[in-house]
Amino acid sequence: MRGEKCLLVYDIPEDKIRSKVADICLDYC
């Protein structure tokens, strides 16, 4: 489930937001 949510990060077009979400994802994945 968590892995699937992390994949949604790549759908974000804005780099700044994507990088922030990616950092959060790495903490929880």
MMTF fields as JSON, N, C-alpha, C and O atoms, coordinates in Angstrom:
{
  "mmtfVersion": "1.0.0",
  "mmtfProducer": "UNKNOWN",
  "numBonds": 115,
  "numAtoms": 116,
  "numGroups": 29,
  "numChains": 1,
  "numModels": 1,
  "chainsPerModel": [1],
  "groupsPerChain": [29],
  "chainIdList": ["A"],
  "bondAtomList": [4, 2, 8, 6, 12, 10, 16, 14, 20, 18, 24, 22, 28, 26, 32, 30, 36, 34, 40, 38, 44, 42, 48, 46, 52, 50, 56, 54, 60, 58, 64, 62, 68, 66, 72, 70, 76, 74, 80, 78, 84, 82, 88, 86, 92, 90, 96, 94, 100, 98, 104, 102, 108, 106, 112, 110],
  "bondOrderList": [1, 1, 1, 1, 1, 1, 1, 1, 1, 1, 1, 1, 1, 1, 1, 1, 1, 1, 1, 1, 1, 1, 1, 1, 1, 1, 1, 1],
  "groupList": [{"groupName": "MET", "atomNameList": ["N", "CA", "C", "O"], "elementList": ["N", "C", "C", "O"], "formalChargeList": [0, 0, 0, 0], "bondAtomList": [1, 0, 2, 1, 3, 2], "bondOrderList": [1, 1, 2], "singleLetterCode": "M", "chemCompType": "L-PEPTIDE LINKING"}, {"groupName": "ARG", "atomNameList": ["N", "CA", "C", "O"], "elementList": ["N", "C", "C", "O"], "formalChargeList": [0, 0, 0, 0], "bondAtomList": [1, 0, 2, 1, 3, 2], "bondOrderList": [1, 1, 2], "singleLetterCode": "R", "chemCompType": "L-PEPTIDE LINKING"}, {"groupName": "GLY", "atomNameList": ["N", "CA", "C", "O"], "elementList": ["N", "C", "C", "O"], "formalChargeList": [0, 0, 0, 0], "bondAtomList": [1, 0, 2, 1, 3, 2], "bondOrderList": [1, 1, 2], "singleLetterCode": "G", "chemCompType": "PEPTIDE LINKING"}, {"groupName": "GLU", "atomNameList": ["N", "CA", "C", "O"], "elementList": ["N", "C", "C", "O"], "formalChargeList": [0, 0, 0, 0], "bondAtomList": [1, 0, 2, 1, 3, 2], "bondOrderList": [1, 1, 2], "singleLetterCode": "E", "chemCompType": "L-PEPTIDE LINKING"}, {"groupName": "LYS", "atomNameList": ["N", "CA", "C", "O"], "elementList": ["N", "C", "C", "O"], "formalChargeList": [0, 0, 0, 0], "bondAtomList": [1, 0, 2, 1, 3, 2], "bondOrderList": [1, 1, 2], "singleLetterCode": "K", "chemCompType": "L-PEPTIDE LINKING"}, {"groupName": "CYS", "atomNameList": ["N", "CA", "C", "O"], "elementList": ["N", "C", "C", "O"], "formalChargeList": [0, 0, 0, 0], "bondAtomList": [1, 0, 2, 1, 3, 2], "bondOrderList": [1, 1, 2], "singleLetterCode": "C", "chemCompType": "L-PEPTIDE LINKING"}, {"groupName": "LEU", "atomNameList": ["N", "CA", "C", "O"], "elementList": ["N", "C", "C", "O"], "formalChargeList": [0, 0, 0, 0], "bondAtomList": [1, 0, 2, 1, 3, 2], "bondOrderList": [1, 1, 2], "singleLetterCode": "L", "chemCompType": "L-PEPTIDE LINKING"}, {"groupName": "VAL", "atomNameList": ["N", "CA", "C", "O"], "elementList": ["N", "C", "C", "O"], "formalChargeList": [0, 0, 0, 0], "bondAtomList": [1, 0, 2, 1, 3, 2], "bondOrderList": [1, 1, 2], "singleLetterCode": "V", "chemCompType": "L-PEPTIDE LINKING"}, {"groupName": "TYR", "atomNameList": ["N", "CA", "C", "O"], "elementList": ["N", "C", "C", "O"], "formalChargeList": [0, 0, 0, 0], "bondAtomList": [1, 0, 2, 1, 3, 2], "bondOrderList": [1, 1, 2], "singleLetterCode": "Y", "chemCompType": "L-PEPTIDE LINKING"}, {"groupName": "ASP", "atomNameList": ["N", "CA", "C", "O"], "elementList": ["N", "C", "C", "O"], "formalChargeList": [0, 0, 0, 0], "bondAtomList": [1, 0, 2, 1, 3, 2], "bondOrderList": [1, 1, 2], "singleLetterCode": "D", "chemCompType": "L-PEPTIDE LINKING"}, {"groupName": "ILE", "atomNameList": ["N", "CA", "C", "O"], "elementList": ["N", "C", "C", "O"], "formalChargeList": [0, 0, 0, 0], "bondAtomList": [1, 0, 2, 1, 3, 2], "bondOrderList": [1, 1, 2], "singleLetterCode": "I", "chemCompType": "L-PEPTIDE LINKING"}, {"groupName": "PRO", "atomNameList": ["N", "CA", "C", "O"], "elementList": ["N", "C", "C", "O"], "formalChargeList": [0, 0, 0, 0], "bondAtomList": [1, 0, 2, 1, 3, 2], "bondOrderList": [1, 1, 2], "singleLetterCode": "P", "chemCompType": "L-PEPTIDE LINKING"}, {"groupName": "SER", "atomNameList": ["N", "CA", "C", "O"], "elementList": ["N", "C", "C", "O"], "formalChargeList": [0, 0, 0, 0], "bondAtomList": [1, 0, 2, 1, 3, 2], "bondOrderList": [1, 1, 2], "singleLetterCode": "S", "chemCompType": "L-PEPTIDE LINKING"}, {"groupName": "ALA", "atomNameList": ["N", "CA", "C", "O"], "elementList": ["N", "C", "C", "O"], "formalChargeList": [0, 0, 0, 0], "bondAtomList": [1, 0, 2, 1, 3, 2], "bondOrderList": [1, 1, 2], "singleLetterCode": "A", "chemCompType": "L-PEPTIDE LINKING"}],
  "groupTypeList": [0, 1, 2, 3, 4, 5, 6, 6, 7, 8, 9, 10, 11, 3, 9, 4, 10, 1, 12, 4, 7, 13, 9, 10, 5, 6, 9, 8, 5],
  "groupIdList": [1, 2, 3, 4, 5, 6, 7, 8, 9, 10, 11, 12, 13, 14, 15, 16, 17, 18, 19, 20, 21, 22, 23, 24, 25, 26, 27, 28, 29],
  "secStructList": [7, 2, 2, 2, 2, 2, 2, 4, 4, 4, 4, 7, 7, 7, 2, 2, 2, 2, 2, 2, 2, 2, 2, 2, 2, 2, 2, 2, 7],
  "xCoordList": [0.838, 0.0, 0.866, 0.634, 1.855, 2.72, 3.5, 3.697, 3.939, 4.699, 3.878, 4.395, 2.581, 1.716, 1.571, 1.534, 1.489, 1.355, 2.616, 2.543, 3.767, 5.026, 5.086, 5.67, 4.483, 4.493, 3.719, 3.991, 2.753, 1.953, 2.813, 2.456, 3.947, 4.831, 5.298, 5.464, 5.51, 6.053, 5.035, 5.383, 3.782, 2.755, 2.711, 2.042, 3.437, 3.449, 4.379, 5.566, 3.852, 4.64, 5.628, 6.656, 5.314, 6.172, 7.317, 7.095, 8.549, 9.733, 9.847, 10.209, 9.535, 9.683, 8.767, 9.182, 7.511, 6.551, 6.937, 6.88, 7.33, 7.684, 8.854, 8.853, 9.851, 11.022, 10.654, 11.164, 9.765, 9.334, 8.573, 8.825, 7.641, 6.851, 7.746, 7.549, 8.726, 9.641, 10.418, 10.613, 10.862, 11.596, 10.725, 11.185, 9.465, 8.535, 8.293, 8.237, 8.153, 7.905, 9.059, 8.845, 10.277, 11.438, 11.44, 11.917, 10.915, 10.881, 9.877, 10.088, 8.784, 7.712, 7.764, 7.216, 8.423, 8.439, 9.428, 9.569],
  "yCoordList": [-1.211, 0.0, 1.252, 2.177, 1.276, 2.46, 2.64, 3.759, 1.519, 1.585, 2.195, 2.955, 1.853, 2.385, 3.89, 4.61, 4.371, 5.816, 6.531, 7.64, 5.897, 6.52, 6.656, 7.606, 5.704, 5.773, 6.983, 7.492, 7.452, 8.614, 9.872, 10.845, 9.846, 11.013, 11.352, 12.523, 10.323, 10.55, 11.185, 11.608, 11.251, 11.892, 13.397, 14.131, 13.851, 15.281, 16.007, 15.688, 16.974, 17.679, 18.685, 18.973, 19.215, 20.257, 19.641, 18.886, 19.976, 19.374, 19.667, 18.794, 20.901, 21.275, 20.444, 19.931, 20.318, 19.542, 18.069, 17.387, 17.592, 16.179, 15.822, 14.769, 16.694, 16.413, 16.383, 15.558, 17.287, 17.309, 16.041, 15.418, 15.66, 14.452, 13.218, 12.275, 13.234, 12.096, 11.92, 10.795, 13.022, 12.952, 12.343, 11.517, 12.752, 12.221, 10.737, 9.929, 10.393, 9.0, 8.11, 7.009, 8.583, 7.778, 7.483, 6.432, 8.4, 8.2, 7.123, 6.391, 7.023, 6.1, 4.774, 3.775, 4.761, 3.528, 2.516, 1.421],
  "zCoordList": [0.0, 0.0, 0.0, -0.779, 0.869, 0.936, -0.359, -0.833, -0.921, -2.167, -3.29, -4.108, -3.324, -4.372, -4.231, -5.228, -2.988, -2.767, -3.241, -3.77, -3.051, -3.465, -4.981, -5.502, -5.686, -7.146, -7.635, -8.722, -6.843, -7.244, -7.304, -7.966, -6.61, -6.582, -7.99, -8.331, -8.807, -10.142, -11.084, -12.186, -10.649, -11.475, -11.236, -11.963, -10.204, -9.884, -10.858, -10.932, -11.6, -12.61, -12.035, -12.647, -10.862, -10.295, -9.498, -8.551, -9.896, -9.287, -7.797, -7.009, -7.42, -6.006, -5.123, -4.084, -5.551, -4.762, -4.776, -3.752, -5.953, -6.085, -5.183, -4.546, -5.125, -4.294, -2.821, -2.062, -2.42, -1.012, -0.667, 0.365, -1.533, -1.292, -1.327, -0.561, -2.218, -2.327, -1.028, -0.568, -0.436, 0.832, 1.914, 2.702, 1.948, 2.946, 2.673, 3.6, 1.415, 1.046, 1.477, 1.984, 1.277, 1.646, 3.136, 3.563, 3.921, 5.371, 5.755, 6.722, 5.002, 5.374, 4.625, 5.09, 3.463, 2.672, 3.236, 2.691]
}
